[in-house]
């Protein structure tokens, strides 16, 4: 009799705790300002899947970053060409989510192997997961720099032809940015 009553109250308390937790998450999520993405670049499909979590974490944990870290991430995103896709706070949230995902992956491996994995493996997975988006941004930056260097001769040829045709240097630069930026290649 006592055991069944105890189990009933334990289940009732657990249900109330879960309901309060869900209600708190809903209230916290409603207080999050939704970013206006009307003038921003579209997100990749991977980021779109986790976007509500990214916005939630960026709103509540983005303030934990130092000004130097925000500035460093802002410069890295700008050099990678992603400054119109993500803010530094959202990039920080992505780093946190990937770190948590890496820890979850290690936990799933430990369940599959049926062996105890020490705390150090979870910590190592979190560190690697936190650094993966940074490495991805650096990779995107290198690819973008290579594309810029590859387009530079075409751009300079176009500017030279435009100046020889009578345009001023400033007008030729603007015209060259438009033509090369749109992917229109001059005949050669």
N, C-alpha and C positions, 0 to 999 in steps of 0.2 A: 504494500500500500504506500509506504513512505517513498520507495524508489520510484514508483510510477508518478507520484505527485511531484517529486523532485525533478524528474525528467520533464514533466509537463511545464513546470515553472522555468526550467532551464531553456526549453525550446521557446517559450513565450518571451523570455528576456532576450534571447538571441534574435528572434523575429523583430522585436521592437528596436534593438540595436541596429540591425540591418536596415530597417525602415528609416530610422533617424539618420543613418549614414547616407542613404540614397537621397533623402530630403535635403541634407546639408550639401551634397554634391550638386543637386539641382539648383539650390539657392546660390551657391558659389558660381555656378556656370551662368546663371542669369545675370549676375553682376559683372561678368566679363564683357568688355566692349568688343564688338565684332569689328575687325579691321575692314576698312573700305578698300576693296581690291579692284575698284573700277578702273584705276589708272595704273595698275601693276601688271607685270607679266604673269602669264598663267603658270600654275604650279605643276610639277611632275606628278604622275599618278601615285607614286610612292608617298609623296608628301600630302596629297589630297586625302589619302586613306586616314592618315593620322592628324589631319588638320585641326579638328576640334580639340584634341589633346594638346597640340602645339600651341593653339591660342590660349587654352586654359593655363598651361604651364608658363607660357610667356607672360601672361598677365600677373600671375601670383609670384613667380620665381625670377622673372626677368629683372626685377629690382635688386636682386641679390648680387648682381654683377658689379664689379668696379667700373669706374668711368674709363680706365685704361683698357679693360677687357672689351667693353662695348665699342670703343674707338678702334681697337685692333680687329675685332670682328667686322666692323663697318668697312674698314679698308680692305680686308680680305674678301668680303662679299662684293665690293665695288670692283676689285681687280679681277674677280672671277666672272663679272658680268651678271651677278645675281642681286645687285642692290635694289632692283625694281621688282624682285620676287619675295625677298625676305628682309626682315629687320634683324638687327643683331640680337634682340631679345628672343625672336622666333628661332633664330639659329641656335641660341643657347638651349631653348626648349627641345629642339631636335637632337642636340647632343645628349641631353638628359634622357630622352626617350630611347635613343639607340643604346645608351649605357644600361638602362633598365631591360631593354630587349635582349642584350647580350647576357645579362645576369639570368634572365628567364630561360635563355637557350642553355646555359650551363646547368641550370636546375633540371631542365628536361633531359639533358644528357645524363645527369646523375640518377634520375628516375629510371631511364632506360637501362643503364648499366647496373642499377640496383646496388650502388655503392655510395658510401658517404664521401662527399667531396668537401674538402676543407674550405674555410673562410677565405683563404688566400686566393683560391680559384675564382670565387665570386668577385673579389676585389680586382683581380687581374682582368676578368671579363668586363667589369664596369669601366676600368681605365681604358681598355682597348676600345670598348663601345663608345666612350666619350670622345676618343681621338679619331675614330673612323670618319665622322663628318668633316673634321678639319683636314684629313688627308684627301677626302673627296673634293673639297673646295680647292686645295692646292693642285690637284690633278686637273680640275676644270680650268683653273687659272693658267696652267702650262699649255693646255690645248688652245685656249683663247689667244695666248701670246704667240703661239706658233701660227695660228690663223692670221693674226695681224701682221706678222713678219712675212708670211706668204703673200698677203695682199698689198704690201708696201710698194713693190715695184710697179704694179698696175696703177696704184693710186698716184705715185709720182709721175708716171707716164701721162696720166690723164691731166694732172695739174700742169705739166709742161706743155702739153698740146693746147690746153685752154688758155694759158698765158700767151703762147705764140699766136693763138687765134684772136687775141685782143682783149681778153678778160683781165681784170685786175687780179692780183695775187689772192686777195681776200675772197673775191667771187669765185675764183678757180678752186680754192680750198673748199668752200661751201659746196660747190657743184660736184667736186670730186668726192666729198663725203657722202653726198646723196647717191651718186652713181655707184660707187664702190660699196656703200652700205646696203643698197638695194640688190646687190648681186649682179648688176648690169656691167658686163665686161666690155671695154672698148675693143674694136676690131684690131687685130695685130697681124 
